[in-house]
Amino acid sequence: WAYSRIHQNELVYEDDTTAMVNINFSRYDSTDALISTSDAICLLVYRDGAWKLKWGFVNGNLTLGN
């Protein structure tokens, strides 16, 4: 895939150092053709003044590309 686009996100949990976000996103190829749409739960950690992705749990199959 060339890029991803988040369509919806919902904060499920947050404290001072961690957060969980439910997202719906799609992946597109370099011609902007849709490859897949998926739902995922992302675990974020707050480090060095920014939220960073620690894990992503995808519901269903998700291609990782070649």
Buried (B, 14 or more C-beta within 10 A) or exposed (E): BEEEEEEEEEEEEEEEEEBBBBBBBBBBEEEEEEBBEBBBBBBBEBEEEEBEEEEBEBEEEBEEEE
